[in-house]
Amino acid sequence: MITSYFFDTYSFIESHKANSRYEKFKGKAIITTKMNLMEFHYTLLREVGKNLADIHLRYLQKFIVEFEIEHIKLANQLRRKYKNLSYVDCLGYIVALANQVPFVTGDQAFKNLPNVEFIK
């Protein structure tokens, strides 16, 4: 039984937009990295302004998990193999693997990778 999910930036954005496909994660435990929250905060700054972006960031910070130097190495190896993936996405994917939780995204580049719950 899955007890937690890794949300990448794409997942946060779609959840914020109330994409009905992400409703199944309401009330579920999620994890993410500071880097993913940085990307999401920036998106919110552009779309809804500083006050709401800051509110979301404060709320979501409780879901942050730390990453190790080894995760950075593995993420860079993944990015070298799949050049169309961003550094932040590669790091998130590796952190999800390390925490043994599904990597939730709608990013097409991850569609056929293992341990991905692909939701567009």
C-alpha positions, 0 to 999 in steps of 0.5 A, a space after each residue: 500500500 502506498 503511504 506517500 507520493 512525491 509531488 514535482 512542480 508540475 503536480 503542484 501547479 496542476 493541483 493549484 489549477 484544480 485539475 480534477 485528475 489530481 483530486 485523488 491526492 487530497 488528504 494523501 501524504 506527499 513529499 517534495 524538495 525545496 527546489 520544487 517549491 522554489 519553482 512552484 513559488 516562482 510560478 505563483 509569483 507570476 500568476 497570483 502575486 507575492 502574498 498568495 505565493 508566500 502563503 502557499 510556500 509556508 504551507 507546503 514547507 512541511 512536506 520538504 524532505 532533504 536530499 543528499 550529495 549522492 542524490 545530486 550525483 545520481 540526478 546529474 547522471 539521469 540528466 546526462 542520459 535524458 537531456 530533456 529533463 531539468 536538474 530539479 526534475 531529475 533531483 526530485 525523481 531520484 529523491 522519490 526513488 530514495 524514499 520509495 514513493 511514486 514520482 507524480 508528474 504530468 511531465 511527458 519526459 517521465 511518462 515511460 520511466 519506472 516509479 512514475 505516476 503519470 497524470 496529465 
